[in-house]
Amino acid sequence: MSAKIIFIDGISGSGKDEQAPYVEQFFKERGYNMHSFAEPTPFLHDMIKNYRKKKKHLRSGFVNLHLFTADREEHFGTNIEPLLSDSHNVIITRRSKFSTEVYQVLEGVPLERVVEENAFYPDPDLALVFVCESGEAYRRIEERAKEKEKPISPDETIERISALREGYIALMQRYAQARLIIADGSPNAVSTQLESHLKKFIGEPQNRAVFFDKDGVLVDNSGIASGKIPKDEIYFDLTLKGLQKLQKEYLLFIVSNQPWAARGLMPFSEIESIFRSVLSQYQERGVHFTDFDYCPHDKIEGKIVCACHKPRTGLLERLIHMYAVDVSQSYMVGDRKPDIQAGRDMGLKTCLVQTGDGYKYNYPLKPDMIAEDVNDFAARILE
């Protein structure tokens, strides 16, 4: 067996470099020999850096391609190839031939040309490709430039970042080894995704799961606009058959924002009692939820002040860690934007159900699927 080759790549502002030590530590803890590199290497680093300082109209995508390829080929022959014969080695490269494919194609070089020139470098066993929304990436780039007291490169525009993001997403179609890491959320959300993908890569067992919002998805919340707090009036006719089938393939969880105690509308004990009642009623009908969690906090002056209030991902992170959930094979189901955003930021597939508030959803953030209700969702993913 040969060494494992892992690429860490993605757009600027996605935080990929900050997460690289986590990947290294993951393999170190499992007894692998770590070898970490970054491109461009010292061989042609200064030449590439100086060339890229030229004004855009004086640069050529083909010259960029030749410089990066020459640097990579020397690095591969000198540092990478001697390591490939030992199966205990893990070789991590930050920036890679993937970035050359994306960047140089954007500079007008045909993809076939890029692939041909880099044919000497083997495809990775795993590629972790970091992306986030273009506006978020640019905000982080601005913060980084301010901290370092350096100007933002003229190349770093939202339009260019958007094009690069699409280029990296297109890699998913060309390389089965590539895993998309959604980096819009907190560093913990990103590292939770990484842990799940890495465990899957080395064959550690994980579970598939479905995370459900409670109110408007499992429980009737139609009276909330008039001040009625959702309790335990369950949508059995819209959920029961689907849940009975889903539990044979997936662990079932409930994750919910419950700010009622923080608003002085009910004690914490009653919130807990309502959840227990919902779980008990489903249990009586043959449906078992593995666990639940809720955020008891309220916003302060319209701002989220905790890590668990959806769209933040603290509830999901805890359950994913505790029950070894495979994020790439799991779902978040909800009726509101915070549900969809939390699921997306956690790397889960997302489903908007049109019960509760779902029928009036109208946001740029689109779920992966839309279903009439939980029964419809279950039928579609189990078909």
Stockholm file with secondary structure:
# STOCKHOLM 1.0

chainA/1-383         MSAKIIFIDGISGSGKDEQAPYVEQFFKERGYNMHSFAEPTPFLHDMIKNYRKKKKHLRSGFVNLHLFTADREEHFGTNIEPLLSDSHNVIITRRSKFSTEVYQVLEGVPLERVVEENAFYPDPDLALVFVCESGEAYRRIEERAKEKEKPISPDETIERISALREGYIALMQRYAQARLIIADGSPNAVSTQLESHLKKFIGEPQNRAVFFDKDGVLVDNSGIASGKIPKDEIYFDLTLKGLQKLQKEYLLFIVSNQPWAARGLMPFSEIESIFRSVLSQYQERGVHFTDFDYCPHDKIEGKIVCACHKPRTGLLERLIHMYAVDVSQSYMVGDRKPDIQAGRDMGLKTCLVQTGDGYKYNYPLKPDMIAEDVNDFAARILE
#=GR chainA/1-383 SS CCCEEEEEEECTTSCHHHHHHHHHHHHHTTTCEEEEEESSCTTTHHHHHHHHTSCGGGCCHHHHHHHHHHHHHHHIIIIIGGGTTCTTEEEEEESCHHHHHHHHHHTTCCHHHHHHHTTTSCCCSEEEEEECCHHHHHHHHHHHHHHHTCCCCTTCCHHHHHHHHHHHHHHHHHCTTEEEEECSSCHHHHHHHHHHHHHHHHTCCCBCEEEECSBTTTBCCTTGGGTCCCCSCBCHHHHHHHHHHHTTTSEEEEEEECCTTTTTSSCHHHHHHHHHHHHHHHHHTTCCCCEEEEECCCCBTTBCCSSSSTTSCHHHHHHHHHTTBCGGGCEEEESSHHHHHHHHHTTCEEEEESSTTGGGCCCSSCCSEEESSHHHHHHHHHC
#=GC SS_cons         CCCEEEEEEECTTSCHHHHHHHHHHHHHTTTCEEEEEESSCTTTHHHHHHHHTSCGGGCCHHHHHHHHHHHHHHHIIIIIGGGTTCTTEEEEEESCHHHHHHHHHHTTCCHHHHHHHTTTSCCCSEEEEEECCHHHHHHHHHHHHHHHTCCCCTTCCHHHHHHHHHHHHHHHHHCTTEEEEECSSCHHHHHHHHHHHHHHHHTCCCBCEEEECSBTTTBCCTTGGGTCCCCSCBCHHHHHHHHHHHTTTSEEEEEEECCTTTTTSSCHHHHHHHHHHHHHHHHHTTCCCCEEEEECCCCBTTBCCSSSSTTSCHHHHHHHHHTTBCGGGCEEEESSHHHHHHHHHTTCEEEEESSTTGGGCCCSSCCSEEESSHHHHHHHHHC
//
